[in-house]
Amino acid sequence: MKKDLLKLLDLSGDDITLILDTGDKLKAELKAGKKHDFPAGKTLAMIFAKNSTRTRVSFEVGMFQLGGHALFLSTSDSQLSRGEPIKDTARNLSRYCDGIMIRTYHQDDVEEFARHASIPIINGLTDFAHPCQTLADLMTIREHKGKLEGLKACWIGDGNNVANSMIVGCLKMGMNVSIACPEDYHPDKQVLDFAKDITADGSVKFGLTDKPEIAAQGADVVFTDVWTSMGQEEEAQARLKAFKGYIINHDIMALTNPGCMVQHCLPAHKGEEICEKVFEEHAHEIFDEAENRLHVQKGIMYLLMK
C-alpha cells in the first residue's frame, strides 16, 4: 500500500482487499477480547474543518483500542485558522504524531498535507471523496453476502463525494454499478472517466441514468445519502425540488434482487432520500455499516502506522 489513504482511485483491488481483511481480523480480535498486535503509544492527529459524529468517534475509539491516542484539532482552534500554511502544519505535526486524519472541504488540501508530511495522511472526508465510508460499506456487504465480485450496487441520489468513492470502490472490487441522479448532479468527471476505462473490457458494468427505477433493477445493494451535504445549505430548496422522486421506498426495493441490502452513510433525512419503513427494515445493515467504520479504519491505521 501507499503511505497515505487519500482516495480510492489511488488503490488497487488488492490494496482494498488487504484493508478489508485487516479490518475483519481486528474486528474478530476485539469481539474475542484479544489484544491487538500494534505498537503502544502511537498518536493520531485528527483535523476537523467539518462537524462529525461517526468519523470522530470511530477514529478516536479505534486509536484507543489499538493502544494509542487521538488528538482532536478543530481548524478554527488551530493556527490553520490564522493563515499558517498547510505545508508548515504538516511538517510540524509530523514531528509530534504518527499519523494525521483530515476531515475537510477541499481534496487539494488533503493532497497538500500528504506532499509535505513525513507521516501517513488519511482522508476522513472531502467534498470529492469519502474513502473510509466506502471501505466500511464493502466490509459490510462482504459480511452479509459472502462476496463482492459479481454483485450489483445501485446508487440513488446526489452524485456526491460518497457516490464518487462508492463507484470507484465497487468497480475495483468487481461489482457492477448503476447510478441514478439528476442531470445537474452527476458524479465527478474524474470518476466517470475512471468508470469508462475500467468497464472497457466488459468485466464489470457501469450505468448512469436519471431514472431510479432503471438503476434499481436487479440490484443486490442500494446506496443513498442526504440530498444536501454540509456546505450546501443555501442550495437546500433547489435540491429538494431536483431530487423529488429519488427516494428509496418499497416501490424501488421491489425492483431489486431478493435479499437486497440498503446502505446509508448517515445521518439520514427520513422521508427524503429514504422512507422510514425501508430504513427501519434495513437498520441492522445500516448500523453494521456504521460500526464497521471503526473496524475498517483500525485496519487502515494498522497498515499505515504500524
C-alpha positions in Angstrom: 0.0 0.0 0.0 0.9 3.6 -0.4 2.0 5.7 2.6 -1.4 7.6 2.6 -5.1 7.0 2.0 -6.2 10.0 0.1 -8.8 8.5 -2.4 -9.7 5.0 -3.6 -8.5 5.9 -7.1 -5.0 5.6 -5.7 -5.6 2.0 -4.5 -5.6 -1.3 -6.3 -8.2 -4.0 -5.7 -5.5 -6.0 -3.8 -5.0 -2.9 -1.6 -8.7 -2.7 -0.8 -8.8 -6.4 -0.1 -5.9 -6.1 2.3 -7.7 -3.3 4.2 -10.9 -5.3 4.4 -9.1 -8.5 5.6 -7.2 -6.5 8.2 -10.4 -4.9 9.4 -12.0 -8.3 9.7 -9.1 -9.6 11.7 -9.1 -6.6 14.1 -12.9 -6.9 14.5 -12.7 -10.6 15.4 -9.9 -9.9 17.9 -11.9 -7.1 19.5 -15.0 -9.4 19.8 -12.8 -12.1 21.3 -11.2 -9.8 23.8 -7.8 -10.4 22.2 -5.1 -7.7 22.4 -4.2 -6.2 19.0 -0.6 -6.6 17.7 0.1 -2.9 17.4 2.9 -0.8 18.9 1.7 1.0 22.0 1.7 4.8 22.3 1.1 5.8 18.7 -0.6 9.2 18.2 -3.1 10.3 15.5 -3.8 14.0 14.9 -7.4 14.4 13.8 -8.0 17.7 11.9 -11.7 18.7 11.5 -13.0 21.5 9.3 -16.4 19.8 9.2 -18.6 18.6 12.0 -18.6 14.9 12.7 -20.2 12.1 14.7 -19.1 8.8 13.2 -15.7 9.9 11.9 -14.5 11.4 15.1 -15.8 8.7 17.4 -14.7 5.8 15.3 -11.1 7.1 14.7 -10.7 8.2 18.4 -12.1 4.9 19.8 -10.1 3.0 17.2 -6.8 4.6 18.1 -7.5 3.9 21.8 -8.3 0.2 21.1 -5.0 -0.1 19.2 -3.2 1.2 22.3 -2.6 4.7 21.1 -4.1 8.2 21.4 -6.0 10.5 19.1 -5.9 14.3 19.4 -8.9 16.4 18.2 -7.9 19.5 16.3 -10.6 21.8 15.0 -9.3 24.1 12.2 -11.0 27.0 14.0 -8.9 26.4 17.1 -5.6 25.8 15.4 -3.2 28.1 13.6 -4.6 27.0 10.3 -7.5 29.4 11.0 -4.9 32.2 11.3 -3.3 31.5 8.0 -0.5 29.1 8.8 0.3 27.3 5.5 -0.8 23.6 5.3 2.8 22.6 4.4 4.1 24.1 7.7 1.3 22.5 9.8 2.0 19.2 8.0 5.8 19.4 8.8 5.1 20.4 12.4 2.6 17.7 13.1 5.0 15.1 11.6 7.4 15.9 14.4 4.8 15.2 17.1 2.5 12.4 15.7 2.5 9.1 13.9 -0.4 9.9 11.5 -2.9 12.6 10.5 -6.6 12.2 9.7 -8.3 15.1 8.0 -12.0 15.8 7.5 -12.3 19.0 5.4 -13.7 20.5 2.2 -11.1 20.5 -0.5 -9.4 17.4 -1.8 -6.4 19.6 -2.7 -5.8 20.4 1.0 -5.5 16.7 1.9 -3.2 16.1 -1.1 -1.0 19.0 0.0 -0.8 17.6 3.5 0.4 14.4 2.0 3.1 16.1 -0.1 4.6 17.8 2.9 4.1 15.4 5.8 6.5 12.6 6.6 3.8 10.5 8.3 0.7 8.9 6.8 -2.3 11.1 5.9 -5.8 9.6 6.0 -8.7 11.3 4.2 -11.6 11.3 6.7 -13.8 13.1 4.1 -13.5 15.8 1.5 -16.0 17.2 -1.0 -14.5 14.9 -3.6 -14.1 11.6 -1.7 -15.0 9.6 1.4 -12.8 6.5 1.1 -13.3 5.3 4.7 -17.0 5.2 4.2 -16.9 3.1 1.1 -14.4 0.7 2.7 -16.9 0.2 5.6 -19.6 -0.4 3.0 -17.6 -3.0 1.2 -16.7 -4.7 4.5 -20.4 -4.8 5.4 -21.6 -6.1 2.1 -18.9 -8.9 2.2 -20.0 -9.8 5.7 -23.7 -10.1 4.6 -23.3 -11.5 1.1 -20.1 -13.5 1.5 -18.5 -11.9 -1.6 -18.3 -8.7 -3.6 -17.4 -9.8 -7.1 -20.4 -10.1 -9.4 -22.9 -8.2 -7.2 -24.8 -5.2 -8.5 -24.5 -2.0 -6.5 -27.1 0.8 -7.1 -26.8 4.5 -6.0 -29.9 6.7 -5.9 -29.5 10.4 -5.2 -26.8 13.1 -5.3 -23.6 12.2 -7.2 -21.5 13.5 -4.3 -18.3 12.5 -2.5 -19.8 9.3 -1.1 -21.1 8.4 -4.6 -17.7 9.1 -6.1 -15.9 6.7 -3.7 -18.7 4.1 -3.9 -18.3 3.9 -7.7 -14.6 3.5 -7.6 -14.5 1.1 -4.7 -17.3 -1.2 -6.0 -15.9 -1.3 -9.6 -12.4 -2.1 -8.3 -13.8 -5.0 -6.4 -15.5 -6.5 -9.4 -19.0 -5.2 -8.7 -21.4 -3.8 -11.3 -22.6 -0.3 -10.6 -25.7 1.7 -11.6 -26.2 5.3 -10.6 -29.4 7.3 -10.7 -29.2 11.1 -10.2 -30.5 14.3 -11.9 -28.5 15.6 -14.8 -27.0 18.5 -12.9 -25.9 16.3 -10.0 -23.7 13.7 -11.7 -20.6 12.2 -10.0 -17.3 13.9 -10.6 -15.9 13.7 -14.2 -12.7 12.1 -13.0 -14.8 9.3 -11.5 -16.9 8.9 -14.6 -13.7 8.7 -16.7 -12.4 6.0 -14.4 -15.7 4.1 -14.8 -15.5 4.3 -18.5 -11.9 3.0 -18.5 -12.4 0.1 -16.1 -15.5 -1.2 -17.9 -13.9 -1.1 -21.3 -13.1 -4.8 -21.3 -16.6 -5.8 -20.2 -15.5 -7.5 -17.0 -17.7 -5.1 -14.9 -20.6 -2.8 -15.9 -21.4 0.8 -15.1 -24.6 2.7 -15.9 -25.7 6.3 -15.3 -29.4 7.3 -15.6 -31.8 9.9 -14.3 -34.4 7.2 -13.5 -34.1 5.4 -10.1 -36.4 2.6 -11.3 -33.9 1.7 -14.0 -30.8 1.8 -11.8 -32.5 -0.3 -9.1 -33.3 -3.2 -11.5 -31.6 -6.4 -10.2 -29.6 -4.6 -7.5 -28.0 -6.6 -4.6 -27.3 -3.4 -2.6 -28.8 0.0 -2.8 -26.9 3.1 -1.5 -28.1 6.6 -0.8 -27.1 9.8 1.1 -28.7 13.1 2.1 -29.6 15.4 -0.8 -27.9 18.4 0.8 -24.5 17.9 2.3 -22.5 20.1 4.7 -21.6 23.4 3.0 -24.6 23.2 0.6 -27.3 24.6 2.9 -28.0 27.5 0.6 -28.9 25.0 -2.1 -31.4 23.1 0.1 -34.6 24.3 -1.5 -33.3 23.8 -5.1 -32.1 20.3 -4.2 -35.4 19.3 -2.6 -37.0 20.1 -6.0 -34.3 18.5 -8.1 -34.3 15.2 -6.1 -38.0 14.8 -5.8 -38.7 11.1 -6.5 -35.1 10.0 -5.8 -36.2 8.1 -2.7 -35.6 4.5 -1.6 -39.0 3.2 -0.9 -40.9 -0.1 -1.3 -41.5 0.5 -4.9 -37.8 0.8 -5.6 -36.9 -2.2 -3.4 -39.5 -4.3 -5.3 -37.3 -3.9 -8.4 -34.2 -5.3 -6.7 -33.0 -8.8 -6.2 -34.3 -10.8 -3.2 -32.3 -10.1 -0.1 -31.1 -6.7 -1.4 -29.2 -4.7 1.2 -29.6 -1.0 1.9 -26.6 1.2 2.9 -26.7 4.8 4.2 -23.7 6.7 5.4 -25.8 8.6 7.9 -27.3 10.9 9.1 -30.5 10.1 7.3 -33.2 12.5 6.4 -36.1 10.0 6.5 -38.9 10.9 4.1 -36.4 12.5 1.7 -33.8 10.1 0.3 -35.2 7.0 2.1 -38.5 6.3 3.6 -38.9 5.5 7.3 -40.1 1.9 6.8 -37.4 0.9 4.4 -34.8 2.4 6.7 -36.1 0.5 9.7 -36.4 -2.7 7.8 -32.7 -2.5 6.9 -31.5 -0.8 10.1 -29.4 -3.7 11.1 -27.4 -3.5 7.8 -27.1 0.3 8.1 -25.8 0.2 11.6 -23.5 -2.7 10.8 -22.1 -0.4 8.2 -21.7 2.4 10.8 -20.0 0.0 13.2 -17.6 -1.2 10.5 -16.3 2.4 10.1 -14.5 1.6 13.4 -13.1 -1.7 12.3 -12.0 -0.8 8.8 -10.4 2.5 10.0 -8.5 0.5 12.5 -7.3 -1.7 9.6 -6.2 1.4 7.8 -4.3 2.8 10.8 -2.8 -0.7 11.5 -1.4 -0.9 7.9 -0.2 2.7 7.6 1.0 3.4 11.1 2.4 0.1 12.5 
